[in-house]
C-alpha cells in the first residue's frame, strides 16, 4: 500500500488544516503589532516628559542660586588624580 486510504487533505479537511497552520503566525503577528505600539507609546511619553521638563526649566527664574547643587563625582567630566 503506497498511498493512505483516506487522503489527509481533501475538500473537508483543507479549511481545518489551513486554520490550524495559519493560527500561530496570525497570533505572532498580532502580538508583534501590540508590542510595537507599546514601544512607540513609551518613546512618545519619554519625548513628552523631556520636552515638558525643558519647558519648566526655561520658565523657572535663573536667579535661584539656592537650588543649584554641585555635580556628583561620578558625573564629573574631570577624572580625579590618583596618587
N, C-alpha and C positions, 0 to 999 in steps of 0.2 A: 504494500500500500504506500504509494508515493505521496498522495495528497490526503489531507484530512477529509473526513466525510462531510463535515459541516464547515463551510468557509468562515474564516474569522471576520472578514469584512464583507458585508452584503448590505442591501438596502435598509435592513432593520438595525444593524449594529453600527453603521457608519456614523450617524449623529451622536450616539452614545460615546463611541471611541474618540470622535473629534472633540466633544465636550471635555472629556477627562484628560486628553492630551494637551488641550489649549488652556485649561483652567490654571495650572501652575504659572504659566507665562503671563496670563492676564492678571493674576494676583501679584506677581512680582512687578509688573508694570504699574499697577495701582499703588503699591507700596512705595515705589521709586518716586512717583509723582507727588505723593503726600510728603515724603521725606524732603524732596527738593523744595516744596512750598514752605515747609517749616524752616529750612535753612535760609531761604530768601527772606522770610519774615524776620528771623533773628538778625540778619545782616541789616535790614532796613531799620529795625529798632536800635541797633548799635549806632548806625549813622545818625538817627534822630537824636539819640542821647548825647552823642558827641557834639552835634550842632547846637543843641539846646544848652549844653554846659558852656560852649564857647560864647553863645549869646549872653548868658548870665554873667560870665566873667567880664565881657565887654561892658555890660551895664553897671557893674559894681564900680564905686568910686576908686580911683587909683591912689588916693591919699591914705588908705587904710594900711598903715605900716604894722599895726599890731597883729594882723592876720598872716603876715609873711613868716615863713618858717625856713630854717636852713635845710639844704638838701641832705638826705641821709647819705652815709658814706658809700653805700653800695650803688647809689645813683650818681655819685660824683664822677666827673669826666677825668679828673686828675688822679692817677693811682698814688697811693701812699708810698713813700720811700721806705724800703725795707733795709734794716740795719743788720 
